[in-house]
Amino acid sequence: MKVNYYQWRLNYVINKHAEFKEWLLYKGADIFASSAFDRGEVFKFKMQGGVGVLYKTGRCNPFFNKMAKVFKNECKDSRKCVA
């Protein structure tokens, strides 16, 4: 059974892309400059020992979606997100 490593990014992050970046910075993430991208990447960050990558196709790696879900939950539940 083949497991697809890449996932579609959450729609919530599409609509709140700038807020997601600000939240990542607030949480201590390192966001890579666009000059460091290759292989169709449009957004890349590193935090908590993982690397999140978003591609031009709209797909991302599981760590990107994991952090996007944390962002979504924090913003909805406790208003901890940075506006």
PDB file of N, CA, C and O in Angstrom:
ATOM      1  N   MET A   1       0.843  -1.181   0.000  1.00  0.00           N
ATOM      2  CA  MET A   1       0.000   0.000   0.000  1.00  0.00           C
ATOM      3  C   MET A   1       0.885   1.241   0.000  1.00  0.00           C
ATOM      4  O   MET A   1       1.712   1.421   0.894  1.00  0.00           O
ATOM      5  N   LYS A   2       0.713   2.082  -0.989  1.00  0.00           N
ATOM      6  CA  LYS A   2       1.511   3.299  -1.101  1.00  0.00           C
ATOM      7  C   LYS A   2       0.813   4.455  -0.378  1.00  0.00           C
ATOM      8  O   LYS A   2      -0.368   4.720  -0.604  1.00  0.00           O
ATOM      9  N   VAL A   3       1.556   5.128   0.484  1.00  0.00           N
ATOM     10  CA  VAL A   3       1.020   6.267   1.213  1.00  0.00           C
ATOM     11  C   VAL A   3       1.538   7.544   0.548  1.00  0.00           C
ATOM     12  O   VAL A   3       2.743   7.697   0.344  1.00  0.00           O
ATOM     13  N   ASN A   4       0.629   8.455   0.214  1.00  0.00           N
ATOM     14  CA  ASN A   4       1.024   9.711  -0.408  1.00  0.00           C
ATOM     15  C   ASN A   4       1.572  10.649   0.663  1.00  0.00           C
ATOM     16  O   ASN A   4       0.860  11.011   1.600  1.00  0.00           O
ATOM     17  N   TYR A   5       2.807  11.032   0.528  1.00  0.00           N
ATOM     18  CA  TYR A   5       3.463  11.879   1.507  1.00  0.00           C
ATOM     19  C   TYR A   5       2.909  13.301   1.478  1.00  0.00           C
ATOM     20  O   TYR A   5       2.777  13.934   2.526  1.00  0.00           O
ATOM     21  N   TYR A   6       2.589  13.799   0.310  1.00  0.00           N
ATOM     22  CA  TYR A   6       2.127  15.175   0.178  1.00  0.00           C
ATOM     23  C   TYR A   6       0.622  15.262   0.364  1.00  0.00           C
ATOM     24  O   TYR A   6      -0.118  14.342   0.018  1.00  0.00           O
ATOM     25  N   GLN A   7       0.183  16.391   0.919  1.00  0.00           N
ATOM     26  CA  GLN A   7      -1.218  16.614   1.218  1.00  0.00           C
ATOM     27  C   GLN A   7      -1.647  17.956   0.641  1.00  0.00           C
ATOM     28  O   GLN A   7      -0.809  18.817   0.370  1.00  0.00           O
ATOM     29  N   TRP A   8      -2.948  18.133   0.453  1.00  0.00           N
ATOM     30  CA  TRP A   8      -3.441  19.453   0.068  1.00  0.00           C
ATOM     31  C   TRP A   8      -3.438  20.348   1.286  1.00  0.00           C
ATOM     32  O   TRP A   8      -3.790  19.917   2.384  1.00  0.00           O
ATOM     33  N   ARG A   9      -3.042  21.587   1.094  1.00  0.00           N
ATOM     34  CA  ARG A   9      -3.005  22.505   2.229  1.00  0.00           C
ATOM     35  C   ARG A   9      -4.423  22.841   2.668  1.00  0.00           C
ATOM     36  O   ARG A   9      -5.359  22.801   1.869  1.00  0.00           O
ATOM     37  N   LEU A  10      -4.571  23.169   3.936  1.00  0.00           N
ATOM     38  CA  LEU A  10      -5.875  23.504   4.492  1.00  0.00           C
ATOM     39  C   LEU A  10      -6.401  24.805   3.888  1.00  0.00           C
ATOM     40  O   LEU A  10      -5.648  25.767   3.734  1.00  0.00           O
ATOM     41  N   ASN A  11      -7.676  24.837   3.551  1.00  0.00           N
ATOM     42  CA  ASN A  11      -8.284  26.059   3.017  1.00  0.00           C
ATOM     43  C   ASN A  11      -8.193  27.208   4.001  1.00  0.00           C
ATOM     44  O   ASN A  11      -8.085  28.364   3.591  1.00  0.00           O
ATOM     45  N   TYR A  12      -8.235  26.915   5.274  1.00  0.00           N
ATOM     46  CA  TYR A  12      -8.148  27.948   6.312  1.00  0.00           C
ATOM     47  C   TYR A  12      -6.872  28.769   6.156  1.00  0.00           C
ATOM     48  O   TYR A  12      -6.891  29.986   6.340  1.00  0.00           O
ATOM     49  N   VAL A  13      -5.774  28.114   5.821  1.00  0.00           N
ATOM     50  CA  VAL A  13      -4.488  28.813   5.673  1.00  0.00           C
ATOM     51  C   VAL A  13      -4.454  29.633   4.381  1.00  0.00           C
ATOM     52  O   VAL A  13      -3.801  30.674   4.323  1.00  0.00           O
ATOM     53  N   ILE A  14      -5.148  29.169   3.359  1.00  0.00           N
ATOM     54  CA  ILE A  14      -5.189  29.934   2.107  1.00  0.00           C
ATOM     55  C   ILE A  14      -5.769  31.320   2.371  1.00  0.00           C
ATOM     56  O   ILE A  14      -5.251  32.318   1.870  1.00  0.00           O
ATOM     57  N   ASN A  15      -6.829  31.381   3.145  1.00  0.00           N
ATOM     58  CA  ASN A  15      -7.499  32.646   3.428  1.00  0.00           C
ATOM     59  C   ASN A  15      -6.776  33.498   4.469  1.00  0.00           C
ATOM     60  O   ASN A  15      -7.037  34.697   4.568  1.00  0.00           O
ATOM     61  N   LYS A  16      -5.884  32.907   5.236  1.00  0.00           N
ATOM     62  CA  LYS A  16      -5.187  33.616   6.312  1.00  0.00           C
ATOM     63  C   LYS A  16      -3.669  33.432   6.202  1.00  0.00           C
ATOM     64  O   LYS A  16      -2.985  33.216   7.202  1.00  0.00           O
ATOM     65  N   HIS A  17      -3.160  33.520   4.982  1.00  0.00           N
ATOM     66  CA  HIS A  17      -1.749  33.259   4.729  1.00  0.00           C
ATOM     67  C   HIS A  17      -0.834  34.218   5.502  1.00  0.00           C
ATOM     68  O   HIS A  17       0.140  33.779   6.113  1.00  0.00           O
ATOM     69  N   ALA A  18      -1.137  35.512   5.481  1.00  0.00           N
ATOM     70  CA  ALA A  18      -0.303  36.497   6.179  1.00  0.00           C
ATOM     71  C   ALA A  18      -0.332  36.270   7.687  1.00  0.00           C
ATOM     72  O   ALA A  18       0.698  36.361   8.355  1.00  0.00           O
ATOM     73  N   GLU A  19      -1.512  35.976   8.216  1.00  0.00           N
ATOM     74  CA  GLU A  19      -1.635  35.721   9.650  1.00  0.00           C
ATOM     75  C   GLU A  19      -0.882  34.457  10.049  1.00  0.00           C
ATOM     76  O   GLU A  19      -0.287  34.396  11.126  1.00  0.00           O
ATOM     77  N   PHE A  20      -0.908  33.447   9.177  1.00  0.00           N
ATOM     78  CA  PHE A  20      -0.175  32.206   9.447  1.00  0.00           C
ATOM     79  C   PHE A  20       1.325  32.486   9.529  1.00  0.00           C
ATOM     80  O   PHE A  20       2.000  31.977  10.424  1.00  0.00           O
ATOM     81  N   LYS A  21       1.848  33.285   8.610  1.00  0.00           N
ATOM     82  CA  LYS A  21       3.274  33.646   8.648  1.00  0.00           C
ATOM     83  C   LYS A  21       3.617  34.381   9.936  1.00  0.00           C
ATOM     84  O   LYS A  21       4.629  34.083  10.569  1.00  0.00           O
ATOM     85  N   GLU A  22       2.782  35.338  10.328  1.00  0.00           N
ATOM     86  CA  GLU A  22       3.024  36.093  11.559  1.00  0.00           C
ATOM     87  C   GLU A  22       2.985  35.177  12.785  1.00  0.00           C
ATOM     88  O   GLU A  22       3.799  35.316  13.698  1.00  0.00           O
ATOM     89  N   TRP A  23       2.041  34.248  12.795  1.00  0.00           N
ATOM     90  CA  TRP A  23       1.930  33.305  13.902  1.00  0.00           C
ATOM     91  C   TRP A  23       3.169  32.424  13.981  1.00  0.00           C
ATOM     92  O   TRP A  23       3.689  32.172  15.069  1.00  0.00           O
ATOM     93  N   LEU A  24       3.648  31.950  12.817  1.00  0.00           N
ATOM     94  CA  LEU A  24       4.861  31.130  12.798  1.00  0.00           C
ATOM     95  C   LEU A  24       6.045  31.897  13.378  1.00  0.00           C
ATOM     96  O   LEU A  24       6.804  31.351  14.179  1.00  0.00           O
ATOM     97  N   LEU A  25       6.206  33.144  12.985  1.00  0.00           N
ATOM     98  CA  LEU A  25       7.287  33.977  13.521  1.00  0.00           C
ATOM     99  C   LEU A  25       7.138  34.147  15.028  1.00  0.00           C
ATOM    100  O   LEU A  25       8.116  34.054  15.769  1.00  0.00           O
ATOM    101  N   TYR A  26       5.926  34.395  15.472  1.00  0.00           N
ATOM    102  CA  TYR A  26       5.643  34.555  16.900  1.00  0.00           C
ATOM    103  C   TYR A  26       6.016  33.299  17.678  1.00  0.00           C
ATOM    104  O   TYR A  26       6.489  33.385  18.812  1.00  0.00           O
ATOM    105  N   LYS A  27       5.805  32.135  17.074  1.00  0.00           N
ATOM    106  CA  LYS A  27       6.118  30.855  17.715  1.00  0.00           C
ATOM    107  C   LYS A  27       7.599  30.480  17.584  1.00  0.00           C
ATOM    108  O   LYS A  27       8.013  29.434  18.083  1.00  0.00           O
ATOM    109  N   GLY A  28       8.397  31.316  16.923  1.00  0.00           N
ATOM    110  CA  GLY A  28       9.830  31.071  16.838  1.00  0.00           C
ATOM    111  C   GLY A  28      10.297  30.342  15.590  1.00  0.00           C
ATOM    112  O   GLY A  28      11.410  29.818  15.563  1.00  0.00           O
ATOM    113  N   ALA A  29       9.471  30.302  14.564  1.00  0.00           N
ATOM    114  CA  ALA A  29       9.860  29.617  13.328  1.00  0.00           C
ATOM    115  C   ALA A  29      10.854  30.447  12.529  1.00  0.00           C
ATOM    116  O   ALA A  29      10.847  31.677  12.579  1.00  0.00           O
ATOM    117  N   ASP A  30      11.699  29.754  11.801  1.00  0.00           N
ATOM    118  CA  ASP A  30      12.578  30.386  10.822  1.00  0.00           C
ATOM    119  C   ASP A  30      11.896  30.253   9.475  1.00  0.00           C
ATOM    120  O   ASP A  30      11.624  29.141   9.021  1.00  0.00           O
ATOM    121  N   ILE A  31      11.618  31.383   8.831  1.00  0.00           N
ATOM    122  CA  ILE A  31      10.992  31.368   7.511  1.00  0.00           C
ATOM    123  C   ILE A  31      12.070  31.644   6.488  1.00  0.00           C
ATOM    124  O   ILE A  31      12.818  32.614   6.607  1.00  0.00           O
ATOM    125  N   PHE A  32      12.149  30.790   5.481  1.00  0.00           N
ATOM    126  CA  PHE A  32      13.203  30.890   4.479  1.00  0.00           C
ATOM    127  C   PHE A  32      12.870  31.940   3.427  1.00  0.00           C
ATOM    128  O   PHE A  32      11.711  32.138   3.063  1.00  0.00           O
ATOM    129  N   ALA A  33      13.914  32.607   2.948  1.00  0.00           N
ATOM    130  CA  ALA A  33      13.759  33.584   1.871  1.00  0.00           C
ATOM    131  C   ALA A  33      13.440  32.859   0.570  1.00  0.00           C
ATOM    132  O   ALA A  33      13.852  31.717   0.364  1.00  0.00           O
ATOM    133  N   SER A  34      12.710  33.530  -0.295  1.00  0.00           N
ATOM    134  CA  SER A  34      12.289  32.885  -1.545  1.00  0.00           C
ATOM    135  C   SER A  34      13.471  32.499  -2.428  1.00  0.00           C
ATOM    136  O   SER A  34      13.330  31.627  -3.285  1.00  0.00           O
ATOM    137  N   SER A  35      14.630  33.124  -2.243  1.00  0.00           N
ATOM    138  CA  SER A  35      15.806  32.771  -3.032  1.00  0.00           C
ATOM    139  C   SER A  35      16.342  31.379  -2.664  1.00  0.00           C
ATOM    140  O   SER A  35      17.128  30.790  -3.408  1.00  0.00           O
ATOM    141  N   ALA A  36      15.906  30.864  -1.508  1.00  0.00           N
ATOM    142  CA  ALA A  36      16.367  29.540  -1.065  1.00  0.00           C
ATOM    143  C   ALA A  36      15.471  28.411  -1.580  1.00  0.00           C
ATOM    144  O   ALA A  36      15.745  27.238  -1.327  1.00  0.00           O
ATOM    145  N   PHE A  37      14.417  28.754  -2.292  1.00  0.00           N
ATOM    146  CA  PHE A  37      13.462  27.747  -2.744  1.00  0.00           C
ATOM    147  C   PHE A  37      13.950  27.035  -3.992  1.00  0.00           C
ATOM    148  O   PHE A  37      14.663  27.603  -4.819  1.00  0.00           O
ATOM    149  N   ASP A  38      13.552  25.788  -4.105  1.00  0.00           N
ATOM    150  CA  ASP A  38      13.788  25.016  -5.316  1.00  0.00           C
ATOM    151  C   ASP A  38      12.678  23.980  -5.452  1.00  0.00           C
ATOM    152  O   ASP A  38      11.883  23.810  -4.528  1.00  0.00           O
ATOM    153  N   ARG A  39      12.610  23.311  -6.543  1.00  0.00           N
ATOM    154  CA  ARG A  39      11.625  22.256  -6.793  1.00  0.00           C
ATOM    155  C   ARG A  39      10.179  22.707  -6.628  1.00  0.00           C
ATOM    156  O   ARG A  39       9.345  21.935  -6.154  1.00  0.00           O
ATOM    157  N   GLY A  40       9.868  23.952  -7.013  1.00  0.00           N
ATOM    158  CA  GLY A  40       8.489  24.409  -7.001  1.00  0.00           C
ATOM    159  C   GLY A  40       7.956  24.852  -5.654  1.00  0.00           C
ATOM    160  O   GLY A  40       6.741  24.942  -5.475  1.00  0.00           O
ATOM    161  N   GLU A  41       8.832  25.132  -4.706  1.00  0.00           N
ATOM    162  CA  GLU A  41       8.400  25.569  -3.384  1.00  0.00           C
ATOM    163  C   GLU A  41       7.997  27.048  -3.429  1.00  0.00           C
ATOM    164  O   GLU A  41       8.612  27.842  -4.143  1.00  0.00           O
ATOM    165  N   VAL A  42       6.961  27.413  -2.662  1.00  0.00           N
ATOM    166  CA  VAL A  42       6.565  28.815  -2.568  1.00  0.00           C
ATOM    167  C   VAL A  42       6.648  29.342  -1.140  1.00  0.00           C
ATOM    168  O   VAL A  42       6.677  30.553  -0.925  1.00  0.00           O
ATOM    169  N   PHE A  43       6.686  28.439  -0.164  1.00  0.00           N
ATOM    170  CA  PHE A  43       6.766  28.851   1.234  1.00  0.00           C
ATOM    171  C   PHE A  43       7.408  27.723   2.029  1.00  0.00           C
ATOM    172  O   PHE A  43       7.058  26.554   1.873  1.00  0.00           O
ATOM    173  N   LYS A  44       8.357  28.098   2.886  1.00  0.00           N
ATOM    174  CA  LYS A  44       9.106  27.083   3.631  1.00  0.00           C
ATOM    175  C   LYS A  44       9.475  27.651   4.997  1.00  0.00           C
ATOM    176  O   LYS A  44       9.932  28.789   5.102  1.00  0.00           O
ATOM    177  N   PHE A  45       9.274  26.853   6.041  1.00  0.00           N
ATOM    178  CA  PHE A  45       9.650  27.280   7.385  1.00  0.00           C
ATOM    179  C   PHE A  45      10.202  26.102   8.178  1.00  0.00           C
ATOM    180  O   PHE A  45       9.969  24.942   7.840  1.00  0.00           O
ATOM    181  N   LYS A  46      10.940  26.426   9.242  1.00  0.00           N
ATOM    182  CA  LYS A  46      11.520  25.414  10.104  1.00  0.00           C
ATOM    183  C   LYS A  46      11.208  25.792  11.547  1.00  0.00           C
ATOM    184  O   LYS A  46      11.435  26.924  11.974  1.00  0.00           O
ATOM    185  N   MET A  47      10.682  24.820  12.285  1.00  0.00           N
ATOM    186  CA  MET A  47      10.413  25.027  13.714  1.00  0.00           C
ATOM    187  C   MET A  47      10.201  23.689  14.396  1.00  0.00           C
ATOM    188  O   MET A  47       9.797  22.716  13.758  1.00  0.00           O
ATOM    189  N   GLN A  48      10.472  23.640  15.686  1.00  0.00           N
ATOM    190  CA  GLN A  48      10.263  22.449  16.506  1.00  0.00           C
ATOM    191  C   GLN A  48      10.852  21.190  15.869  1.00  0.00           C
ATOM    192  O   GLN A  48      10.273  20.110  15.985  1.00  0.00           O
ATOM    193  N   GLY A  49      11.982  21.319  15.206  1.00  0.00           N
ATOM    194  CA  GLY A  49      12.655  20.176  14.614  1.00  0.00           C
ATOM    195  C   GLY A  49      12.068  19.682  13.312  1.00  0.00           C
ATOM    196  O   GLY A  49      12.505  18.654  12.796  1.00  0.00           O
ATOM    197  N   GLY A  50      11.086  20.386  12.763  1.00  0.00           N
ATOM    198  CA  GLY A  50      10.472  19.982  11.500  1.00  0.00           C
ATOM    199  C   GLY A  50      10.552  21.090  10.470  1.00  0.00           C
ATOM    200  O   GLY A  50      10.796  22.249  10.807  1.00  0.00           O
ATOM    201  N   VAL A  51      10.348  20.731   9.223  1.00  0.00           N
ATOM    202  CA  VAL A  51      10.354  21.702   8.124  1.00  0.00           C
ATOM    203  C   VAL A  51       9.021  21.604   7.403  1.00  0.00           C
ATOM    204  O   VAL A  51       8.616  20.527   6.965  1.00  0.00           O
ATOM    205  N   GLY A  52       8.337  22.747   7.283  1.00  0.00           N
ATOM    206  CA  GLY A  52       7.077  22.813   6.557  1.00  0.00           C
ATOM    207  C   GLY A  52       7.315  23.389   5.174  1.00  0.00           C
ATOM    208  O   GLY A  52       8.015  24.391   5.025  1.00  0.00           O
ATOM    209  N   VAL A  53       6.739  22.765   4.170  1.00  0.00           N
ATOM    210  CA  VAL A  53       6.942  23.201   2.786  1.00  0.00           C
ATOM    211  C   VAL A  53       5.596  23.249   2.067  1.00  0.00           C
ATOM    212  O   VAL A  53       4.793  22.319   2.143  1.00  0.00           O
ATOM    213  N   LEU A  54       5.376  24.360   1.367  1.00  0.00           N
ATOM    214  CA  LEU A  54       4.202  24.508   0.509  1.00  0.00           C
ATOM    215  C   LEU A  54       4.702  24.657  -0.919  1.00  0.00           C
ATOM    216  O   LEU A  54       5.632  25.420  -1.179  1.00  0.00           O
ATOM    217  N   TYR A  55       4.084  23.929  -1.843  1.00  0.00           N
ATOM    218  CA  TYR A  55       4.489  23.940  -3.250  1.00  0.00           C
ATOM    219  C   TYR A  55       3.515  24.748  -4.104  1.00  0.00           C
ATOM    220  O   TYR A  55       2.387  25.013  -3.690  1.00  0.00           O
ATOM    221  N   LYS A  56       3.958  25.134  -5.289  1.00  0.00           N
ATOM    222  CA  LYS A  56       3.137  25.902  -6.220  1.00  0.00           C
ATOM    223  C   LYS A  56       1.830  25.188  -6.557  1.00  0.00           C
ATOM    224  O   LYS A  56       0.837  25.841  -6.877  1.00  0.00           O
ATOM    225  N   THR A  57       1.818  23.893  -6.491  1.00  0.00           N
ATOM    226  CA  THR A  57       0.627  23.105  -6.808  1.00  0.00           C
ATOM    227  C   THR A  57      -0.468  23.230  -5.747  1.00  0.00           C
ATOM    228  O   THR A  57      -1.613  22.849  -5.988  1.00  0.00           O
ATOM    229  N   GLY A  58      -0.113  23.769  -4.562  1.00  0.00           N
ATOM    230  CA  GLY A  58      -1.060  23.835  -3.452  1.00  0.00           C
ATOM    231  C   GLY A  58      -0.916  22.671  -2.495  1.00  0.00           C
ATOM    232  O   GLY A  58      -1.599  22.612  -1.473  1.00  0.00           O
ATOM    233  N   ARG A  59      -0.032  21.749  -2.823  1.00  0.00           N
ATOM    234  CA  ARG A  59       0.245  20.627  -1.919  1.00  0.00           C
ATOM    235  C   ARG A  59       1.327  21.040  -0.929  1.00  0.00           C
ATOM    236  O   ARG A  59       2.094  21.972  -1.167  1.00  0.00           O
ATOM    237  N   CYS A  60       1.364  20.322   0.180  1.00  0.00           N
ATOM    238  CA  CYS A  60       2.361  20.613   1.208  1.00  0.00           C
ATOM    239  C   CYS A  60       2.758  19.303   1.879  1.00  0.00           C
ATOM    240  O   CYS A  60       2.146  18.258   1.659  1.00  0.00           O
ATOM    241  N   ASN A  61       3.793  19.390   2.698  1.00  0.00           N
ATOM    242  CA  ASN A  61       4.188  18.195   3.435  1.00  0.00           C
ATOM    243  C   ASN A  61       3.364  18.103   4.721  1.00  0.00           C
ATOM    244  O   ASN A  61       2.749  19.091   5.121  1.00  0.00           O
ATOM    245  N   PRO A  62       3.339  16.950   5.370  1.00  0.00           N
ATOM    246  CA  PRO A  62       2.513  16.770   6.567  1.00  0.00           C
ATOM    247  C   PRO A  62       2.833  17.745   7.706  1.00  0.00           C
ATOM    248  O   PRO A  62       1.927  18.139   8.440  1.00  0.00           O
ATOM    249  N   PHE A  63       4.092  18.139   7.867  1.00  0.00           N
ATOM    250  CA  PHE A  63       4.436  19.067   8.949  1.00  0.00           C
ATOM    251  C   PHE A  63       3.783  20.426   8.726  1.00  0.00           C
ATOM    252  O   PHE A  63       3.344  21.064   9.683  1.00  0.00           O
ATOM    253  N   PHE A  64       3.714  20.876   7.478  1.00  0.00           N
ATOM    254  CA  PHE A  64       3.046  22.144   7.162  1.00  0.00           C
ATOM    255  C   PHE A  64       1.593  22.081   7.629  1.00  0.00           C
ATOM    256  O   PHE A  64       1.114  22.995   8.300  1.00  0.00           O
ATOM    257  N   ASN A  65       0.898  21.008   7.277  1.00  0.00           N
ATOM    258  CA  ASN A  65      -0.515  20.881   7.680  1.00  0.00           C
ATOM    259  C   ASN A  65      -0.665  20.708   9.183  1.00  0.00           C
ATOM    260  O   ASN A  65      -1.638  21.185   9.766  1.00  0.00           O
ATOM    261  N   LYS A  66       0.282  20.034   9.813  1.00  0.00           N
ATOM    262  CA  LYS A  66       0.224  19.876  11.267  1.00  0.00           C
ATOM    263  C   LYS A  66       0.252  21.242  11.943  1.00  0.00           C
ATOM    264  O   LYS A  66      -0.550  21.510  12.838  1.00  0.00           O
ATOM    265  N   MET A  67       1.171  22.105  11.520  1.00  0.00           N
ATOM    266  CA  MET A  67       1.276  23.427  12.119  1.00  0.00           C
ATOM    267  C   MET A  67       0.093  24.310  11.722  1.00  0.00           C
ATOM    268  O   MET A  67      -0.337  25.154  12.509  1.00  0.00           O
ATOM    269  N   ALA A  68      -0.432  24.128  10.523  1.00  0.00           N
ATOM    270  CA  ALA A  68      -1.616  24.873  10.094  1.00  0.00           C
ATOM    271  C   ALA A  68      -2.815  24.517  10.965  1.00  0.00           C
ATOM    272  O   ALA A  68      -3.623  25.388  11.288  1.00  0.00           O
ATOM    273  N   LYS A  69      -2.940  23.250  11.349  1.00  0.00           N
ATOM    274  CA  LYS A  69      -4.039  22.823  12.220  1.00  0.00           C
ATOM    275  C   LYS A  69      -3.885  23.422  13.619  1.00  0.00           C
ATOM    276  O   LYS A  69      -4.870  23.834  14.230  1.00  0.00           O
ATOM    277  N   VAL A  70      -2.656  23.469  14.123  1.00  0.00           N
ATOM    278  CA  VAL A  70      -2.409  24.092  15.431  1.00  0.00           C
ATOM    279  C   VAL A  70      -2.778  25.566  15.363  1.00  0.00           C
ATOM    280  O   VAL A  70      -3.426  26.086  16.272  1.00  0.00           O
ATOM    281  N   PHE A  71      -2.370  26.247  14.292  1.00  0.00           N
ATOM    282  CA  PHE A  71      -2.702  27.656  14.082  1.00  0.00           C
ATOM    283  C   PHE A  71      -4.218  27.852  14.066  1.00  0.00           C
ATOM    284  O   PHE A  71      -4.738  28.744  14.737  1.00  0.00           O
ATOM    285  N   LYS A  72      -4.907  27.039  13.320  1.00  0.00           N
ATOM    286  CA  LYS A  72      -6.365  27.147  13.205  1.00  0.00           C
ATOM    287  C   LYS A  72      -7.031  26.967  14.569  1.00  0.00           C
ATOM    288  O   LYS A  72      -7.915  27.739  14.940  1.00  0.00           O
ATOM    289  N   ASN A  73      -6.606  25.954  15.306  1.00  0.00           N
ATOM    290  CA  ASN A  73      -7.200  25.684  16.617  1.00  0.00           C
ATOM    291  C   ASN A  73      -6.914  26.798  17.618  1.00  0.00           C
ATOM    292  O   ASN A  73      -7.800  27.190  18.378  1.00  0.00           O
ATOM    293  N   GLU A  74      -5.701  27.303  17.624  1.00  0.00           N
ATOM    294  CA  GLU A  74      -5.361  28.386  18.555  1.00  0.00           C
ATOM    295  C   GLU A  74      -6.123  29.657  18.228  1.00  0.00           C
ATOM    296  O   GLU A  74      -6.574  30.362  19.130  1.00  0.00           O
ATOM    297  N   CYS A  75      -6.269  29.950  16.958  1.00  0.00           N
ATOM    298  CA  CYS A  75      -6.976  31.173  16.566  1.00  0.00           C
ATOM    299  C   CYS A  75      -8.469  31.090  16.859  1.00  0.00           C
ATOM    300  O   CYS A  75      -9.086  32.090  17.228  1.00  0.00           O
ATOM    301  N   LYS A  76      -9.045  29.923  16.698  1.00  0.00           N
ATOM    302  CA  LYS A  76     -10.481  29.764  16.946  1.00  0.00           C
ATOM    303  C   LYS A  76     -10.803  29.633  18.423  1.00  0.00           C
ATOM    304  O   LYS A  76     -11.773  30.223  18.899  1.00  0.00           O
ATOM    305  N   ASP A  77      -9.997  28.863  19.160  1.00  0.00           N
ATOM    306  CA  ASP A  77     -10.332  28.533  20.537  1.00  0.00           C
ATOM    307  C   ASP A  77      -9.939  29.591  21.559  1.00  0.00           C
ATOM    308  O   ASP A  77     -10.720  29.905  22.457  1.00  0.00           O
ATOM    309  N   SER A  78      -8.748  30.136  21.431  1.00  0.00           N
ATOM    310  CA  SER A  78      -8.272  30.981  22.528  1.00  0.00           C
ATOM    311  C   SER A  78      -7.775  32.353  22.098  1.00  0.00           C
ATOM    312  O   SER A  78      -7.271  33.112  22.926  1.00  0.00           O
ATOM    313  N   ARG A  79      -7.905  32.675  20.854  1.00  0.00           N
ATOM    314  CA  ARG A  79      -7.467  33.988  20.354  1.00  0.00           C
ATOM    315  C   ARG A  79      -5.994  34.265  20.648  1.00  0.00           C
ATOM    316  O   ARG A  79      -5.611  35.401  20.927  1.00  0.00           O
ATOM    317  N   LYS A  80      -5.160  33.200  20.580  1.00  0.00           N
ATOM    318  CA  LYS A  80      -3.728  33.352  20.809  1.00  0.00           C
ATOM    319  C   LYS A  80      -2.992  33.740  19.527  1.00  0.00           C
ATOM    320  O   LYS A  80      -1.802  34.051  19.566  1.00  0.00           O
ATOM    321  N   CYS A  81      -3.681  33.722  18.413  1.00  0.00           N
ATOM    322  CA  CYS A  81      -2.994  34.001  17.156  1.00  0.00           C
ATOM    323  C   CYS A  81      -2.704  35.489  17.051  1.00  0.00           C
ATOM    324  O   CYS A  81      -3.376  36.314  17.671  1.00  0.00           O
ATOM    325  N   VAL A  82      -1.711  35.813  16.272  1.00  0.00           N
ATOM    326  CA  VAL A  82      -1.319  37.198  16.060  1.00  0.00           C
ATOM    327  C   VAL A  82      -2.138  37.739  14.895  1.00  0.00           C
ATOM    328  O   VAL A  82      -2.191  37.122  13.831  1.00  0.00           O
ATOM    329  N   ALA A  83      -2.754  38.852  15.087  1.00  0.00           N
ATOM    330  CA  ALA A  83      -3.569  39.436  14.005  1.00  0.00           C
ATOM    331  C   ALA A  83      -2.818  40.496  13.262  1.00  0.00           C
ATOM    332  O   ALA A  83      -3.352  41.089  12.325  1.00  0.00           O
TER     333      ALA A  83
END
